[in-house]
Amino acid sequence: MTSTLAAPTTTIDLRSIAPRERHALIFARFDALQPGQALELVNDHDPQPLRVQFEDRAFGQYDWRYVENGPASWRVRIGKSGVSPASEAGDSCCSGGACCG
């Protein structure tokens, strides 16, 4: 994964957002980022389940770095890298996109 640690960053304080709305908001904001830009999340717990979702949804397309490791506050910087593995290979995860459209 390409490092994006010096890129412009948007901060989202998740502590004031309803838990059921958090992941959808984070992925919408991540999708809107340009390569080299980043999000910084502030939360009251380790967002490890979110990292698992990023691995499934955006493998190779992001950088994950803990800025603060609790116990009261967690800060995670998620940067968008420049190239997706599917576009680099010239193919999608499902043999040309036949299953995904």
Secondary structure, DSSP 8 states (H G I E B T S, - for coil): ----TTS-EEEEEGGGS-HHHHHHHHHHHHHH--TT-EEEEEESS--HHHHHHHHHHHTTSEEEEEEEE-SS-EEEEEEE-S--HHHHHTS-TTTTTTTT-
